[in-house]
Amino acid sequence: MAKKRKTREQKILADLRHNFKHNFISQAPLTEKIQTQITPSIMMPITQKTAALNAYPYLIKDLTKTAMLTLGIFAFQIILFALLKNHVLIIPGISY
């Protein structure tokens, strides 16, 4: 089966994407501003803390899912152990 080739337009767009350069506008001396804005990480303003949390919006959701799944597995193991220990549930080959 023949390989699908890129069109000229697709190649031009890809080349533009690869050769993109950021142009930063330099302002007046920043050394004074940087020295006045240095604060300990504990004393960060609320806006910077929320910006750090919003950098990875999926992280909290993924960690919550992982924690819930882990707690569910542990709960299932404890319940299964209790049922096997009290001989409510009998699985051949497993004795408690």
N, C-alpha and C positions, 0 to 999 in steps of 0.2 A: 504494500500500500504506500502511495506517495506521501512524502512529508509535506505538511502544509507550510508554505513559505510566507514570510511577512511581506506586506505591501510596502511600497515606497513611503506612504504616509505614516505607517506604523514605525518604520525605521527612523523617519525624521523626528517623530514624537519621542521615541526612545532616546535618540541622541540628545534632544533638548533636555530630557529628564536627567540624563547622565552628566551633562555639562552645565547644569544649573549652579550658579554661584550666588551666595548671599552677599548683598551689599549693605554693610553696616555704616550708619551715619555717625561719624565721630563728633562728639560735642566738646564743650570747654573742658578744662582739666577735671578729671574724675577723681583724682586722689583725695581731694577734700571731702567729697561726697562719700567715698568709700570709708574713710576714717570715721566720719560721723555716724554712719549707718551700721557699724559693726556692733552686734549685740550677741550675748551668749545664746546658745541654742535653747536654753530653758526659758529665756525671756523673749522668745520670738513672738511677734504680734500674731493675733488670731488669724489674720488674712494669710500670712505665710504658712501657718500650720495647716489651714484648710487647703491651700494650694498644694502642699506636699501630699495630702491625702487624695486630692483629686488627680494627682499625677498618674496614679494607678487605680482607676475607679472599680475595676474588677477584682482587686486584691481582697477587699473586705468581704465581698460576696463569696469568693472562692474559699477563703479561710472559714467563713461561717458554714458553708456546705461541708467542708472537710471535717470540721469539729462536730457537726451534727451526725455525719455518717460514722465517725469514730465512736461517739457516745452511743449510737444505736447498736453498733457491733459489740461494744463492751456490755451493754444492757442485755443483749441477746445471749451472750456467753454466760453471764451470771444467772439468768433465768434458766438456761439449759442445764447448767451445773446443779442448780437447786432441784430441778425436776429429776435429774439422774440420781442425785444423792438421796432423795426421798423415795426413789423407786416408783415415781408417778409415770415416768417415761422409761421404757426399757429398750435399749438398742443392743442387738446381739453383738457380742465381741467386746463390749465396753462394760466394765464393772467398776462401781464406786462403793 
